[in-house]
Amino acid sequence: MSLPTKKRLWALGLIVAASAGFLVAAESPAATSADMAWAELSAGWVDQTPADYARLPPLEQRKRFEQRSLRSREQGLAFLANFPADPRRWLVVDRFFPSMPRFVREWGPLNEEGEPTRPVIDAATAAAWKTKVGELQAAMAAAPDLPAELRERLAARKSAEEFAATLAQVGAGNKPADLAALRGALEAHLVTWPASSAARGMLYNYMYVFSQAQTAARTAAEWQSFATSPNEGVRTLAVGQLAKMDALLAVPVEFAFTAADGRAVDLKKLRGKVVLVDFWATWCGPCVAEIPNVAANYRKYHARGFEVIGIALENAKLTPKDTPEQAAAKLAAARRVLADFTAKNGMPWPQQFDGKHWKNEIASRFSIGAVPAMFLLDQEGRVVSTNARGEALEREVKRLLKL
């Protein structure tokens, strides 16, 4: 069915629905028609992703998501227009996003994986929608008839946003990492909103900063302190991360590979040295930003017993449809990009490369879900830090080398 045909049928459906609503309204209180409209609208919020969605081509996935976003927007605006005094209108506004729908006019060319690369956006409509959402959200925040559930959700969201802003300042180096104050803010949030869905993300971000300032053992202990939280999101995250930490700390890290430049690398043969295992990628901005720090420490302490091993999560864009020749060509091209990058940026240490992106063999083994991830190993091969970045890297290297 073509899109214009779909639109005509959808429009016809609106006419039929509107007619039905009018007939009901003639016989019932106005609230009944609002309830019917609400039922239809909220039903569309339930995840209706078809079972075969993941198997659809990327372009078709994006088209369907855009169509669903457009439909949700139109239904929401219709509810606001038809029932301007209904308290549930604020629940509608809460589901509006300034960046969705995208208002795509043309999807543009596709890359090798079938994903649109340069979609043409209706910029004027997108800007107007962003302004509209901002106005509606401002009105919602000041509304005296805001449902208690939503008022609590907005307050929790604001608390989480303020927490995230503080962490961003810490990450940018504009503010010291006051771990006690950060933990206090997180605990206060949990006391005020014990069922907060935002708390899980707050804990994850807090622990990222914590792990940068503390040893792996202390990081594990901090995760443990949240493992019995009454907040389900916090508890499940802590338990899961603690299991990973326990496995990581239980035995010395071991792996061996042939580096992208042909060097043989075996962690067992590096016992007696302090080793940084840097999970990174050339496409990762924070990873690239950290390279000067790693390189400086490598030059400064390499002769004293400090080694660096890169695990490069490069994406060769391999697909199941590739012939052996095509796969080999893609891997060779991605390997050249990596080699050129490391040479240009003064990175003489070995790089593990398989071109599998997030499915990188070693990264998968250690459940790496974000980069950079920087594991610092002591002379026995045991993990002493899982986030050895910035000033923490040199501090820990010097401590381990007894300098």
HELIX and SHEET records of a PDB file:
HELIX    1   1 LEU A    3  GLU A   27  1                                  25    
HELIX    2   2 ALA A   30  ALA A   43  1                                  14    
HELIX    3   3 TYR A   53  ARG A   55  5                                   3    
HELIX    4   4 PRO A   58  ASN A   82  1                                  25    
HELIX    5   5 ARG A   89  ASP A   94  1                                   6    
HELIX    6   6 ALA A  123  ALA A  142  1                                  20    
HELIX    7   7 ALA A  148  GLY A  171  1                                  24    
HELIX    8   8 LEU A  179  THR A  192  1                                  14    
HELIX    9   9 ALA A  199  ALA A  213  1                                  15    
HELIX   10  10 ALA A  216  SER A  225  1                                  10    
HELIX   11  11 GLU A  232  ALA A  250  1                                  19    
HELIX   12  12 LEU A  267  LEU A  270  5                                   4    
HELIX   13  13 GLY A  285  TYR A  301  1                                  17    
HELIX   14  14 HIS A  302  ARG A  304  5                                   3    
HELIX   15  15 PRO A  324  LYS A  344  1                                  21    
HELIX   16  16 HIS A  357  LYS A  359  5                                   3    
HELIX   17  17 GLU A  361  ARG A  365  1                                   5    
HELIX   18  18 GLU A  391  LEU A  401  1                                  11    
SHEET    1   A 2 VAL A 104  GLU A 106  0                                        
SHEET    2   A 2 VAL A 120  ILE A 121 -1                                        
SHEET    1   B 2 ALA A 256  THR A 258  0                                        
SHEET    2   B 2 ALA A 264  ASP A 266 -1                                        
SHEET    1   C 5 GLN A 351  PHE A 353  0                                        
SHEET    2   C 5 PHE A 306  ALA A 312  1                                        
SHEET    3   C 5 VAL A 274  TRP A 280  1                                        
SHEET    4   C 5 ALA A 373  LEU A 377 -1                                        
SHEET    5   C 5 VAL A 383  SER A 385 -1                                        
END                                                                             
